[in-house]
Amino acid sequence: MRQSPLFSGILYLLLGILFTYFAVGSVRDEGWGFFSYLLVILATFDLGAGLRMINFHYKLKRTQKK
């Protein structure tokens, strides 16, 4: 069974929020190090992918409706 783009998008958004939370905690505790930058990059990619997937879901629905 295939996952819908909406489910994947929400999953990516949740992962992006989780990575952001860990990045903030890492910077607060240890300062800006390699691990902090890695978490910020992962959060950015996941949030961007999540928004693109949700946008794709609504575009696909609109196209199927016509």
Phi and psi in radians as a Rosetta constraint file:
Dihedral C 1 N 2 CA 2 C 2 CIRCULARHARMONIC -1.536 0.35
Dihedral N 2 CA 2 C 2 N 3 CIRCULARHARMONIC 2.558 0.35
Dihedral C 2 N 3 CA 3 C 3 CIRCULARHARMONIC -1.469 0.35
Dihedral N 3 CA 3 C 3 N 4 CIRCULARHARMONIC 2.564 0.35
Dihedral C 3 N 4 CA 4 C 4 CIRCULARHARMONIC -1.363 0.35
Dihedral N 4 CA 4 C 4 N 5 CIRCULARHARMONIC 2.701 0.35
Dihedral C 4 N 5 CA 5 C 5 CIRCULARHARMONIC -1.075 0.35
Dihedral N 5 CA 5 C 5 N 6 CIRCULARHARMONIC -0.506 0.35
Dihedral C 5 N 6 CA 6 C 6 CIRCULARHARMONIC -1.156 0.35
Dihedral N 6 CA 6 C 6 N 7 CIRCULARHARMONIC -0.799 0.35
Dihedral C 6 N 7 CA 7 C 7 CIRCULARHARMONIC -1.094 0.35
Dihedral N 7 CA 7 C 7 N 8 CIRCULARHARMONIC -0.790 0.35
Dihedral C 7 N 8 CA 8 C 8 CIRCULARHARMONIC -1.092 0.35
Dihedral N 8 CA 8 C 8 N 9 CIRCULARHARMONIC -0.709 0.35
Dihedral C 8 N 9 CA 9 C 9 CIRCULARHARMONIC -1.112 0.35
Dihedral N 9 CA 9 C 9 N 10 CIRCULARHARMONIC -0.733 0.35
Dihedral C 9 N 10 CA 10 C 10 CIRCULARHARMONIC -1.156 0.35
Dihedral N 10 CA 10 C 10 N 11 CIRCULARHARMONIC -0.692 0.35
Dihedral C 10 N 11 CA 11 C 11 CIRCULARHARMONIC -1.082 0.35
Dihedral N 11 CA 11 C 11 N 12 CIRCULARHARMONIC -0.769 0.35
Dihedral C 11 N 12 CA 12 C 12 CIRCULARHARMONIC -1.109 0.35
Dihedral N 12 CA 12 C 12 N 13 CIRCULARHARMONIC -0.692 0.35
Dihedral C 12 N 13 CA 13 C 13 CIRCULARHARMONIC -1.113 0.35
Dihedral N 13 CA 13 C 13 N 14 CIRCULARHARMONIC -0.730 0.35
Dihedral C 13 N 14 CA 14 C 14 CIRCULARHARMONIC -1.119 0.35
Dihedral N 14 CA 14 C 14 N 15 CIRCULARHARMONIC -0.709 0.35
Dihedral C 14 N 15 CA 15 C 15 CIRCULARHARMONIC -1.136 0.35
Dihedral N 15 CA 15 C 15 N 16 CIRCULARHARMONIC -0.680 0.35
Dihedral C 15 N 16 CA 16 C 16 CIRCULARHARMONIC -1.103 0.35
Dihedral N 16 CA 16 C 16 N 17 CIRCULARHARMONIC -0.706 0.35
Dihedral C 16 N 17 CA 17 C 17 CIRCULARHARMONIC -1.158 0.35
Dihedral N 17 CA 17 C 17 N 18 CIRCULARHARMONIC -0.714 0.35
Dihedral C 17 N 18 CA 18 C 18 CIRCULARHARMONIC -1.108 0.35
Dihedral N 18 CA 18 C 18 N 19 CIRCULARHARMONIC -0.775 0.35
Dihedral C 18 N 19 CA 19 C 19 CIRCULARHARMONIC -1.141 0.35
Dihedral N 19 CA 19 C 19 N 20 CIRCULARHARMONIC -0.614 0.35
Dihedral C 19 N 20 CA 20 C 20 CIRCULARHARMONIC -1.125 0.35
Dihedral N 20 CA 20 C 20 N 21 CIRCULARHARMONIC -0.746 0.35
Dihedral C 20 N 21 CA 21 C 21 CIRCULARHARMONIC -1.048 0.35
Dihedral N 21 CA 21 C 21 N 22 CIRCULARHARMONIC -0.809 0.35
Dihedral C 21 N 22 CA 22 C 22 CIRCULARHARMONIC -1.141 0.35
Dihedral N 22 CA 22 C 22 N 23 CIRCULARHARMONIC -0.636 0.35
Dihedral C 22 N 23 CA 23 C 23 CIRCULARHARMONIC -1.150 0.35
Dihedral N 23 CA 23 C 23 N 24 CIRCULARHARMONIC -0.743 0.35
Dihedral C 23 N 24 CA 24 C 24 CIRCULARHARMONIC -1.101 0.35
Dihedral N 24 CA 24 C 24 N 25 CIRCULARHARMONIC -0.754 0.35
Dihedral C 24 N 25 CA 25 C 25 CIRCULARHARMONIC -1.110 0.35
Dihedral N 25 CA 25 C 25 N 26 CIRCULARHARMONIC -0.686 0.35
Dihedral C 25 N 26 CA 26 C 26 CIRCULARHARMONIC -1.154 0.35
Dihedral N 26 CA 26 C 26 N 27 CIRCULARHARMONIC -0.734 0.35
Dihedral C 26 N 27 CA 27 C 27 CIRCULARHARMONIC -1.181 0.35
Dihedral N 27 CA 27 C 27 N 28 CIRCULARHARMONIC -0.688 0.35
Dihedral C 27 N 28 CA 28 C 28 CIRCULARHARMONIC -1.116 0.35
Dihedral N 28 CA 28 C 28 N 29 CIRCULARHARMONIC -0.704 0.35
Dihedral C 28 N 29 CA 29 C 29 CIRCULARHARMONIC -1.437 0.35
Dihedral N 29 CA 29 C 29 N 30 CIRCULARHARMONIC -0.780 0.35
Dihedral C 29 N 30 CA 30 C 30 CIRCULARHARMONIC -2.062 0.35
Dihedral N 30 CA 30 C 30 N 31 CIRCULARHARMONIC -0.142 0.35
Dihedral C 30 N 31 CA 31 C 31 CIRCULARHARMONIC 1.503 0.35
Dihedral N 31 CA 31 C 31 N 32 CIRCULARHARMONIC -3.046 0.35
Dihedral C 31 N 32 CA 32 C 32 CIRCULARHARMONIC -1.414 0.35
Dihedral N 32 CA 32 C 32 N 33 CIRCULARHARMONIC 1.878 0.35
Dihedral C 32 N 33 CA 33 C 33 CIRCULARHARMONIC -2.191 0.35
Dihedral N 33 CA 33 C 33 N 34 CIRCULARHARMONIC -3.040 0.35
Dihedral C 33 N 34 CA 34 C 34 CIRCULARHARMONIC -1.037 0.35
Dihedral N 34 CA 34 C 34 N 35 CIRCULARHARMONIC -0.780 0.35
Dihedral C 34 N 35 CA 35 C 35 CIRCULARHARMONIC -1.108 0.35
Dihedral N 35 CA 35 C 35 N 36 CIRCULARHARMONIC -0.653 0.35
Dihedral C 35 N 36 CA 36 C 36 CIRCULARHARMONIC -1.130 0.35
Dihedral N 36 CA 36 C 36 N 37 CIRCULARHARMONIC -0.778 0.35
Dihedral C 36 N 37 CA 37 C 37 CIRCULARHARMONIC -1.109 0.35
Dihedral N 37 CA 37 C 37 N 38 CIRCULARHARMONIC -0.689 0.35
Dihedral C 37 N 38 CA 38 C 38 CIRCULARHARMONIC -1.083 0.35
Dihedral N 38 CA 38 C 38 N 39 CIRCULARHARMONIC -0.762 0.35
Dihedral C 38 N 39 CA 39 C 39 CIRCULARHARMONIC -1.132 0.35
Dihedral N 39 CA 39 C 39 N 40 CIRCULARHARMONIC -0.678 0.35
Dihedral C 39 N 40 CA 40 C 40 CIRCULARHARMONIC -1.142 0.35
Dihedral N 40 CA 40 C 40 N 41 CIRCULARHARMONIC -0.717 0.35
Dihedral C 40 N 41 CA 41 C 41 CIRCULARHARMONIC -1.135 0.35
Dihedral N 41 CA 41 C 41 N 42 CIRCULARHARMONIC -0.773 0.35
Dihedral C 41 N 42 CA 42 C 42 CIRCULARHARMONIC -1.091 0.35
Dihedral N 42 CA 42 C 42 N 43 CIRCULARHARMONIC -0.719 0.35
Dihedral C 42 N 43 CA 43 C 43 CIRCULARHARMONIC -1.108 0.35
Dihedral N 43 CA 43 C 43 N 44 CIRCULARHARMONIC -0.718 0.35
Dihedral C 43 N 44 CA 44 C 44 CIRCULARHARMONIC -1.105 0.35
Dihedral N 44 CA 44 C 44 N 45 CIRCULARHARMONIC -0.811 0.35
Dihedral C 44 N 45 CA 45 C 45 CIRCULARHARMONIC -1.099 0.35
Dihedral N 45 CA 45 C 45 N 46 CIRCULARHARMONIC -0.743 0.35
Dihedral C 45 N 46 CA 46 C 46 CIRCULARHARMONIC -1.196 0.35
Dihedral N 46 CA 46 C 46 N 47 CIRCULARHARMONIC -0.722 0.35
Dihedral C 46 N 47 CA 47 C 47 CIRCULARHARMONIC -1.139 0.35
Dihedral N 47 CA 47 C 47 N 48 CIRCULARHARMONIC -0.734 0.35
Dihedral C 47 N 48 CA 48 C 48 CIRCULARHARMONIC -1.122 0.35
Dihedral N 48 CA 48 C 48 N 49 CIRCULARHARMONIC -0.771 0.35
Dihedral C 48 N 49 CA 49 C 49 CIRCULARHARMONIC -1.125 0.35
Dihedral N 49 CA 49 C 49 N 50 CIRCULARHARMONIC -0.688 0.35
Dihedral C 49 N 50 CA 50 C 50 CIRCULARHARMONIC -1.095 0.35
Dihedral N 50 CA 50 C 50 N 51 CIRCULARHARMONIC -0.780 0.35
Dihedral C 50 N 51 CA 51 C 51 CIRCULARHARMONIC -1.146 0.35
Dihedral N 51 CA 51 C 51 N 52 CIRCULARHARMONIC -0.684 0.35
Dihedral C 51 N 52 CA 52 C 52 CIRCULARHARMONIC -1.134 0.35
Dihedral N 52 CA 52 C 52 N 53 CIRCULARHARMONIC -0.702 0.35
Dihedral C 52 N 53 CA 53 C 53 CIRCULARHARMONIC -1.176 0.35
Dihedral N 53 CA 53 C 53 N 54 CIRCULARHARMONIC -0.707 0.35
Dihedral C 53 N 54 CA 54 C 54 CIRCULARHARMONIC -1.161 0.35
Dihedral N 54 CA 54 C 54 N 55 CIRCULARHARMONIC -0.725 0.35
Dihedral C 54 N 55 CA 55 C 55 CIRCULARHARMONIC -1.082 0.35
Dihedral N 55 CA 55 C 55 N 56 CIRCULARHARMONIC -0.739 0.35
Dihedral C 55 N 56 CA 56 C 56 CIRCULARHARMONIC -1.085 0.35
Dihedral N 56 CA 56 C 56 N 57 CIRCULARHARMONIC -0.684 0.35
Dihedral C 56 N 57 CA 57 C 57 CIRCULARHARMONIC -1.034 0.35
Dihedral N 57 CA 57 C 57 N 58 CIRCULARHARMONIC -0.818 0.35
Dihedral C 57 N 58 CA 58 C 58 CIRCULARHARMONIC -1.243 0.35
Dihedral N 58 CA 58 C 58 N 59 CIRCULARHARMONIC -0.594 0.35
Dihedral C 58 N 59 CA 59 C 59 CIRCULARHARMONIC -1.149 0.35
Dihedral N 59 CA 59 C 59 N 60 CIRCULARHARMONIC -0.726 0.35
Dihedral C 59 N 60 CA 60 C 60 CIRCULARHARMONIC -1.114 0.35
Dihedral N 60 CA 60 C 60 N 61 CIRCULARHARMONIC -0.736 0.35
Dihedral C 60 N 61 CA 61 C 61 CIRCULARHARMONIC -1.117 0.35
Dihedral N 61 CA 61 C 61 N 62 CIRCULARHARMONIC -0.709 0.35
Dihedral C 61 N 62 CA 62 C 62 CIRCULARHARMONIC -1.155 0.35
Dihedral N 62 CA 62 C 62 N 63 CIRCULARHARMONIC -0.668 0.35
Dihedral C 62 N 63 CA 63 C 63 CIRCULARHARMONIC -1.197 0.35
Dihedral N 63 CA 63 C 63 N 64 CIRCULARHARMONIC -0.698 0.35
Dihedral C 63 N 64 CA 64 C 64 CIRCULARHARMONIC -1.225 0.35
Dihedral N 64 CA 64 C 64 N 65 CIRCULARHARMONIC -0.432 0.35
Dihedral C 64 N 65 CA 65 C 65 CIRCULARHARMONIC -1.267 0.35
Dihedral N 65 CA 65 C 65 N 66 CIRCULARHARMONIC -0.546 0.35
